[in-house]
Amino acid sequence: MRPWRSWTLAFRVSALFALIAFLVVTGLGMYLYNSARQSLEVRADYTLIGRVEHFRNLLHDLYNVEQMEQRPALFESMLGNEQDVRIFRRQGEAPFINMNPDKLTPPEMTPVAIGMPLGIASLHDGMRADGVRVRWVSALADVGNHNDTVEIVAAYVMTQESRMMTVYLWRVVAAVALAVLLTSVLGFAVLRRDLRPLTRMSRRAAEITPSNLSTRLREEDAPAELRQLAGALNAMLDRLENGYEHLSQFSADLAHEIRTPVNILMGQTQVTLGQRRSVEEYEQLLESNLEELTRLSRIIENILFLAQTDHAELMVDRSAIELSEELQKIADYFEGVAAERDMQFEVDVAPGLACSANLVMGRRAVSNLVVNAVRYGDVGTAIRIGARPVAGGVAIDVANRGAPMTRQQMERMFDRFYRGDKSRSEFTESNGLGLAIVKAIMTVHGGTAAVACSADGWIAFSLFFPTRG
């Protein structure tokens, strides 16, 4: 037998609909069946009580019992069903009228006294051999004015009611079977028709491949219930397409960055090995190769760091960093590099201002911004480093004068391997990963990195470190 999960959605929902229809119709049918049976039983009880009361009134109008014994046919003709029981006898004597076609044995009963009305509580249950219900009653009646007493034992055999209820039960069974069949067939047909949008969506989704990521699901063709799903899937496809393009560009840029030092290593080595060289020439080759290998090592280290921030929840140890002292240390460290371009640092931090961050990562993020400012800033200008308290944390700013940037350039500033100026540089982090690392460091801190360009030519980078919760 096939597992339930392997069945089609239309078949499973149809089966559930059929089960619900079975439970509802069966419950309703059994409720109506029991209600009808109870109504027939109550009617039979009152019929039996009415006939026995009628017999009591007739006996009271007779002159003596002998009149009854002489005209038994008068009472025999008052039978209801042919199987009903009518027994008339004096107490302690044999019956003088005994109508008992099925030879039923009366249960032990206490006769209802003369003058006491019969009620439902006066009746007794019984059962015929074939399972038909029998209702018994026993009552005393006075005959004429001679203080003569007769015991009436009567029974109502519910033969007709039993046949009616059997027919009714089979009709309930037939109604349940028909309801289940119709619900299954019609439900399956309706579901197949209403699930066609899903089929179209699956066919549309099958057209999406790495070379065709621009295809989207048609939300306008989907019903209201599936429109939200189609929208969510399209949004997911947008993210996947952007990520795939980003990954493709990243792979191409990475290959380009690594190819350059590798080609330099290979070219210099091949030229040197072309003929015998002096010891000094070999030393120069090794020094040049070491520089390129160091560059490769730096690229690999940065890429590994970025991969960790992309695919793992890095837990960073944070501590309170006193910014006035720390930012001055960074300015002093890069003072010599800045002096080569006739640039100077202006540090403006309020004493006692601190932020919550990882010391190594925070220092690296600010250092990358400073290197970027030294590299791309105008010669002979100042580099401003500052910190200020903001809502929810602390912001660190690094600003320099430089060539104005467009909005598109600023939006791509933190992309990997992006360089606004294609010229090479001798400074640290010149492979286009410096600002991408800054953004990654701020991400693991729960903060943000932003850039702005003012009309007077100041390019300001801002790092927001949130207060640790």
C-alpha positions as CSV (number, residue, x, y, z in Angstrom):
1,M,0.0,0.0,0.0
2,R,1.3,3.5,-0.9
3,P,2.2,5.7,2.1
4,W,-0.2,8.5,2.8
5,R,2.4,11.2,2.0
6,S,3.0,9.9,-1.5
7,W,-0.6,10.4,-2.5
8,T,-1.5,13.5,-4.5
9,L,-2.8,16.6,-2.7
10,A,-6.2,16.4,-4.6
11,F,-6.6,12.7,-3.6
12,R,-5.7,13.3,0.0
13,V,-8.0,16.3,0.4
14,S,-10.8,14.3,-1.4
15,A,-10.2,11.4,1.0
16,L,-10.4,13.8,4.0
17,F,-13.6,15.3,2.6
18,A,-15.1,11.8,2.2
19,L,-14.1,11.0,5.7
20,I,-15.8,14.2,7.0
21,A,-18.9,13.5,4.9
22,F,-19.0,9.9,6.3
23,L,-18.7,11.1,9.9
24,V,-21.3,14.0,9.5
25,V,-23.9,12.0,7.5
26,T,-23.5,8.9,9.7
27,G,-23.8,11.0,12.9
28,L,-26.9,12.8,11.5
29,G,-28.4,9.6,10.2
30,M,-27.9,7.8,13.5
31,Y,-29.4,10.8,15.4
32,L,-32.5,10.7,13.1
33,Y,-32.7,6.9,13.4
34,N,-32.6,7.0,17.2
35,S,-35.1,9.9,17.3
36,A,-37.5,8.0,15.0
37,R,-37.1,4.8,17.1
38,Q,-37.8,6.6,20.3
39,S,-40.8,8.3,18.8
40,L,-42.2,4.9,17.6
41,E,-41.5,3.4,21.0
42,V,-43.3,6.2,22.8
43,R,-46.3,6.0,20.4
44,A,-46.4,2.2,21.0
45,D,-46.3,2.7,24.8
46,Y,-49.2,5.2,24.8
47,T,-51.1,2.9,22.4
48,L,-50.8,0.0,24.8
49,I,-51.8,2.2,27.8
50,G,-54.8,3.5,25.9
51,R,-56.0,0.0,25.0
52,V,-55.6,-1.4,28.5
53,E,-57.5,1.7,29.9
54,H,-60.2,1.0,27.3
55,F,-60.5,-2.6,28.5
56,R,-60.8,-1.4,32.1
57,N,-63.6,0.9,31.2
58,L,-65.4,-1.9,29.2
59,L,-65.1,-4.3,32.1
60,H,-66.5,-1.7,34.5
61,D,-69.6,-1.4,32.3
62,L,-70.3,-5.1,32.3
63,Y,-72.7,-6.7,34.7
64,N,-70.5,-9.7,35.6
65,V,-67.5,-11.7,34.3
66,E,-69.8,-14.3,32.9
67,Q,-70.9,-11.9,30.2
68,M,-67.3,-11.5,29.2
69,E,-66.7,-15.2,29.2
70,Q,-69.8,-15.7,27.0
71,R,-68.6,-13.0,24.5
72,P,-64.8,-13.4,24.2
73,A,-64.9,-12.4,20.5
74,L,-65.8,-8.9,21.6
75,F,-62.4,-8.5,23.2
76,E,-60.5,-10.6,20.7
77,S,-61.6,-8.2,18.0
78,M,-59.9,-5.3,19.8
79,L,-56.4,-6.6,19.2
80,G,-53.8,-4.3,17.6
81,N,-51.1,-6.3,15.9
82,E,-51.7,-10.0,15.4
83,Q,-48.8,-10.7,17.7
84,D,-50.1,-8.6,20.6
85,V,-50.9,-10.4,23.8
86,R,-54.2,-10.1,25.7
87,I,-54.7,-12.1,28.8
88,F,-57.8,-11.8,31.1
89,R,-58.0,-13.8,34.3
90,R,-59.2,-13.7,37.9
91,Q,-56.3,-13.4,40.3
92,G,-55.0,-16.8,41.2
93,E,-57.0,-18.6,38.4
94,A,-56.3,-19.7,34.8
95,P,-57.0,-17.1,32.1
96,F,-60.5,-17.2,30.6
97,I,-59.2,-15.2,27.6
98,N,-55.7,-15.9,26.5
99,M,-54.6,-14.3,23.2
100,N,-50.8,-15.0,23.0
101,P,-49.9,-16.1,19.4
102,D,-46.2,-16.3,20.0
103,K,-46.5,-18.0,23.3
104,L,-44.6,-15.2,25.1
105,T,-43.9,-15.5,28.8
106,P,-44.9,-12.4,30.8
107,P,-42.3,-11.0,33.1
108,E,-42.8,-10.7,36.8
109,M,-45.2,-7.7,37.2
110,T,-47.1,-6.1,40.0
111,P,-50.6,-5.2,38.6
112,V,-51.6,-1.6,38.7
113,A,-54.4,-1.2,41.3
114,I,-57.9,-0.3,40.6
115,G,-58.4,3.4,40.3
116,M,-54.7,4.0,39.6
117,P,-54.0,5.4,36.2
118,L,-51.5,3.7,33.9
119,G,-48.3,5.6,32.9
120,I,-45.1,5.0,31.1
121,A,-43.5,3.9,34.4
122,S,-46.1,1.1,34.6
123,L,-44.7,-0.7,31.5
124,H,-42.1,-3.4,31.5
125,D,-39.5,-4.3,28.8
126,G,-39.3,-7.6,27.1
127,M,-37.8,-9.2,24.0
128,R,-39.0,-11.7,21.6
129,A,-36.7,-14.5,20.4
130,D,-36.0,-12.8,17.1
131,G,-34.9,-9.6,18.9
132,V,-38.2,-7.6,18.5
133,R,-39.0,-5.4,21.5
134,V,-42.1,-6.2,23.6
135,R,-43.7,-3.9,26.1
136,W,-45.8,-5.4,28.9
137,V,-48.3,-4.1,31.4
138,S,-50.5,-5.6,34.0
139,A,-53.5,-3.9,35.6
140,L,-56.6,-4.7,37.7
141,A,-60.1,-3.9,36.6
142,D,-63.4,-4.1,38.5
143,V,-66.4,-5.7,36.7
144,G,-69.9,-4.2,37.2
145,N,-71.0,-3.4,40.7
146,H,-70.3,-6.9,42.2
147,N,-66.8,-6.2,43.4
148,D,-65.5,-8.8,40.9
149,T,-61.9,-8.1,39.9
150,V,-60.1,-9.2,36.7
151,E,-56.3,-8.9,36.0
152,I,-55.5,-7.7,32.5
153,V,-52.1,-8.7,31.1
154,A,-51.3,-7.0,27.8
155,A,-48.2,-6.8,25.6
156,Y,-47.4,-4.7,22.5
157,V,-45.1,-6.5,20.1
158,M,-43.3,-3.9,18.0
159,T,-43.2,-6.0,14.8
160,Q,-44.2,-3.2,12.4
161,E,-41.9,-0.7,14.1
162,S,-39.0,-3.1,13.9
163,R,-39.5,-3.6,10.2
164,M,-39.8,0.2,9.7
165,M,-36.6,0.8,11.6
166,T,-34.7,-1.9,9.6
167,V,-35.8,-0.3,6.4
168,Y,-34.9,3.2,7.7
169,L,-31.4,1.9,8.9
170,W,-30.7,0.6,5.4
171,R,-31.7,3.9,3.9
172,V,-29.3,5.7,6.3
173,V,-26.5,3.3,5.2
174,A,-27.3,4.0,1.5
175,A,-27.4,7.7,2.2
176,V,-24.0,7.5,3.9
177,A,-22.5,5.5,1.0
178,L,-23.9,7.9,-1.6
179,A,-22.7,11.0,0.3
180,V,-19.2,9.6,0.6
181,L,-19.1,8.6,-3.1
182,L,-20.4,11.9,-4.3
183,T,-18.1,13.9,-2.0
184,S,-15.1,11.9,-3.1
185,V,-15.9,12.2,-6.8
186,L,-17.1,15.8,-6.8
187,G,-14.4,17.0,-4.4
188,F,-11.6,15.4,-6.5
189,A,-13.0,17.0,-9.6
190,V,-13.3,20.4,-8.0
191,L,-9.8,20.2,-6.4
192,R,-8.2,19.1,-9.7
193,R,-9.8,22.2,-11.3
194,D,-8.8,24.6,-8.5
195,L,-5.3,23.2,-8.2
196,R,-4.5,24.0,-11.8
197,P,-2.8,27.3,-10.8
198,L,-0.4,25.2,-8.7
199,T,0.4,23.0,-11.7
200,R,1.1,26.1,-13.8
201,M,3.3,27.5,-11.0
202,S,5.3,24.3,-10.9
203,R,5.8,24.3,-14.7
204,R,6.8,27.9,-14.5
205,A,9.2,27.1,-11.7
206,A,10.7,24.3,-13.7
207,E,11.8,26.8,-16.3
208,I,14.1,28.6,-13.7
209,T,17.7,27.5,-14.1
210,P,21.1,29.1,-13.3
211,S,21.1,30.5,-16.8
212,N,17.5,31.7,-16.6
213,L,17.1,33.2,-13.2
214,S,15.0,36.1,-14.4
215,T,11.8,34.0,-14.8
216,R,9.1,34.8,-12.2
217,L,5.9,33.2,-11.2
218,R,2.8,34.9,-12.5
219,E,1.0,36.3,-9.5
220,E,-1.9,37.7,-11.5
221,D,-2.9,34.2,-12.6
222,A,-2.9,32.8,-9.1
223,P,-6.0,32.7,-6.8
224,A,-6.0,34.9,-3.8
225,E,-4.8,32.1,-1.5
226,L,-1.7,31.5,-3.7
227,R,-0.9,35.1,-4.5
228,Q,1.0,35.5,-1.3
229,L,2.9,32.3,-1.9
230,A,3.8,33.4,-5.4
231,G,4.9,36.8,-4.1
232,A,7.1,35.2,-1.5
233,L,8.7,32.8,-4.0
234,N,9.3,35.7,-6.4
235,A,11.0,37.7,-3.7
236,M,13.1,34.6,-2.9
237,L,14.0,34.3,-6.6
238,D,15.0,38.0,-6.6
239,R,17.4,37.3,-3.6
240,L,18.8,34.2,-5.3
241,E,19.3,36.1,-8.5
242,N,21.1,38.9,-6.8
243,G,23.2,36.4,-4.7
244,Y,24.0,34.4,-7.8
245,E,25.1,37.5,-9.7
246,H,27.1,38.7,-6.7
247,L,28.7,35.3,-6.4
248,S,29.5,35.2,-10.1
249,Q,31.0,38.7,-10.0
250,F,32.9,37.8,-6.8
251,S,34.4,34.6,-8.5
252,A,35.4,36.6,-11.5
253,D,37.0,39.4,-9.4
254,L,38.7,36.8,-7.2
255,A,40.2,35.0,-10.2
256,H,41.4,38.3,-11.6
257,E,43.0,39.4,-8.3
258,I,44.8,36.1,-7.8
259,R,45.8,35.8,-11.5
260,T,47.8,39.0,-11.4
261,P,50.3,38.0,-8.6
262,V,50.4,34.4,-9.9
263,N,51.3,35.7,-13.4
264,I,54.0,38.0,-11.9
265,L,55.4,35.1,-9.9
266,M,55.5,32.8,-12.9
267,G,56.9,35.5,-15.3
268,Q,59.7,36.6,-13.0
269,T,60.6,33.0,-12.2
270,Q,60.7,32.0,-15.8
271,V,62.8,34.9,-16.9
272,T,65.2,34.3,-14.0
273,L,65.5,30.6,-14.8
274,G,66.2,31.4,-18.5
275,Q,69.9,31.8,-17.8
276,R,72.3,31.6,-14.9
277,R,72.0,34.6,-12.5
278,S,74.1,36.0,-9.8
279,V,73.3,35.5,-6.1
280,E,72.1,39.1,-5.9
281,E,69.6,38.6,-8.8
282,Y,68.2,35.5,-7.1
283,E,67.8,37.3,-3.9
284,Q,65.9,40.1,-5.7
285,L,63.7,37.5,-7.3
286,L,62.9,35.9,-3.9
287,E,62.2,39.3,-2.4
288,S,59.8,40.1,-5.2
289,N,58.2,36.7,-5.0
290,L,57.8,37.1,-1.2
291,E,55.9,40.4,-1.8
292,E,53.5,38.8,-4.2
293,L,53.0,35.8,-1.9
294,T,52.3,38.1,1.0
295,R,49.7,39.8,-1.2
296,L,48.2,36.4,-2.0
297,S,48.2,35.5,1.6
298,R,46.4,38.7,2.5
299,I,43.8,38.2,-0.1
300,I,43.1,34.6,1.1
301,E,42.9,35.7,4.7
302,N,40.4,38.4,3.9
303,I,38.3,36.1,1.7
304,L,38.2,33.5,4.5
305,F,37.1,36.2,7.0
306,L,34.3,37.4,4.7
307,A,33.2,33.8,4.1
308,Q,32.9,33.3,7.9
309,T,30.8,36.4,8.3
310,D,28.6,35.3,5.4
311,H,27.9,31.7,6.4
312,A,28.2,31.6,10.2
313,E,26.9,33.4,13.2
314,L,30.2,34.7,14.6
315,M,30.2,35.3,18.3
316,V,32.5,38.1,19.1
317,D,33.9,39.0,22.5
318,R,33.1,42.7,23.2
319,S,34.5,45.1,25.7
320,A,34.3,48.7,26.5
321,I,36.8,50.6,24.3
322,E,37.9,54.1,25.3
323,L,37.7,55.8,21.9
324,S,39.8,58.9,22.6
325,E,42.9,56.9,23.3
326,E,42.2,54.2,20.7
327,L,41.6,56.5,17.8
328,Q,44.7,58.6,18.6
329,K,46.7,55.4,18.5
330,I,45.4,54.6,15.1
331,A,46.2,58.1,13.9
332,D,49.7,57.9,15.3
333,Y,50.2,54.5,13.6
334,F,49.4,55.8,10.1
335,E,51.0,59.2,10.6
336,G,54.1,58.2,8.6
337,V,52.1,56.8,5.6
338,A,49.9,60.0,5.6
339,A,53.0,62.2,5.7
340,E,54.2,60.7,2.5
341,R,51.2,62.4,0.8
342,D,51.5,65.5,2.9
343,M,48.3,64.6,4.8
344,Q,47.7,65.1,8.6
345,F,45.2,63.7,11.1
346,E,42.6,65.7,13.1
347,V,41.2,63.6,16.0
348,D,38.2,64.9,17.7
349,V,36.8,62.7,20.5
350,A,35.2,63.7,23.7
351,P,37.2,62.3,26.7
352,G,35.5,59.3,28.3
353,L,33.5,58.3,25.3
354,A,33.5,54.5,24.8
355,C,31.8,51.9,22.6
356,S,31.1,48.2,23.1
357,A,33.1,46.2,20.4
358,N,35.7,43.6,19.8
359,L,39.0,45.5,20.1
360,V,40.8,43.7,17.2
361,M,37.9,43.9,14.8
362,G,37.0,47.4,15.7
363,R,40.6,48.5,15.3
364,R,40.7,46.8,11.9
365,A,37.5,48.4,10.7
366,V,38.7,51.9,11.6
367,S,42.2,51.2,10.2
368,N,40.7,50.1,6.9
369,L,38.8,53.4,6.6
370,V,41.9,55.4,7.5
371,V,44.0,53.5,4.8
372,N,41.2,54.2,2.3
373,A,41.2,57.9,3.2
374,V,45.0,58.1,2.9
375,R,44.9,56.3,-0.5
376,Y,42.1,58.2,-2.1
377,G,42.2,61.6,-0.3
378,D,43.5,64.7,-2.0
379,V,47.2,65.4,-1.4
380,G,48.0,67.9,1.3
381,T,44.5,67.7,3.0
382,A,43.5,66.7,6.5
383,I,41.9,63.4,7.5
384,R,39.3,63.9,10.3
385,I,38.7,61.1,12.8
386,G,36.0,61.5,15.3
387,A,33.4,59.8,17.5
388,R,30.0,60.9,18.8
389,P,27.2,59.5,20.9
390,V,24.0,58.7,18.9
391,A,20.7,57.1,19.8
392,G,21.3,53.5,20.7
393,G,25.1,53.6,20.5
394,V,28.2,55.4,19.3
395,A,29.2,56.5,15.8
396,I,32.9,56.7,14.6
397,D,33.5,59.0,11.6
398,V,36.5,59.0,9.2
399,A,36.3,61.9,6.6
400,N,38.7,63.2,4.0
401,R,38.6,65.5,0.9
402,G,38.5,63.7,-2.4
403,A,37.0,63.5,-5.8
404,P,33.2,63.7,-5.6
405,M,31.3,60.4,-5.8
406,T,28.0,59.6,-7.5
407,R,25.2,57.9,-5.7
408,Q,25.9,54.7,-7.6
409,Q,29.5,54.7,-6.5
410,M,28.5,55.2,-2.9
411,E,26.0,52.3,-3.1
412,R,28.8,50.0,-4.4
413,M,31.5,51.3,-2.1
414,F,31.3,48.3,0.3
415,D,31.1,45.7,-2.4
416,R,33.9,43.2,-2.6
417,F,36.7,44.0,-5.1
418,Y,35.0,47.3,-6.0
419,R,37.4,50.1,-6.6
420,G,36.3,53.5,-7.7
421,D,39.8,54.2,-9.0
422,K,41.3,51.4,-11.0
423,S,44.9,52.5,-10.4
424,R,47.1,50.3,-8.3
425,S,48.2,51.3,-4.9
426,E,51.1,50.4,-2.7
427,F,49.1,50.8,0.5
428,T,47.5,48.2,2.7
429,E,44.3,46.5,1.6
430,S,44.7,47.6,-2.0
431,N,42.8,44.6,-3.4
432,G,39.3,46.0,-3.1
433,L,38.3,44.0,0.0
434,G,39.1,46.6,2.7
435,L,35.6,48.3,2.8
436,A,33.9,44.9,2.4
437,I,35.7,43.7,5.5
438,V,34.5,46.9,7.3
439,K,30.9,46.1,6.4
440,A,31.3,42.5,7.6
441,I,32.8,43.6,10.9
442,M,29.9,46.0,11.5
443,T,27.4,43.2,10.6
444,V,28.8,40.8,13.2
445,H,28.6,43.7,15.7
446,G,24.9,44.3,14.8
447,G,25.9,47.8,13.5
448,T,26.1,49.5,10.2
449,A,28.6,51.2,7.9
450,A,27.6,54.1,5.7
451,V,29.2,56.7,3.4
452,A,28.2,60.2,2.5
453,C,29.6,62.9,0.2
454,S,29.0,66.5,0.9
455,A,28.8,69.3,-1.7
456,D,32.1,70.8,-0.5
457,G,34.0,67.6,-1.3
458,W,34.2,65.9,2.1
459,I,33.7,62.1,1.9
460,A,32.7,60.8,5.3
461,F,32.5,57.1,6.4
462,S,30.5,56.4,9.5
463,L,30.5,53.2,11.7
464,F,27.6,52.7,14.1
465,F,28.3,50.5,17.1
466,P,25.1,49.7,19.0
467,T,25.1,49.7,22.8
468,R,25.4,46.1,23.9
469,G,22.1,44.7,25.2
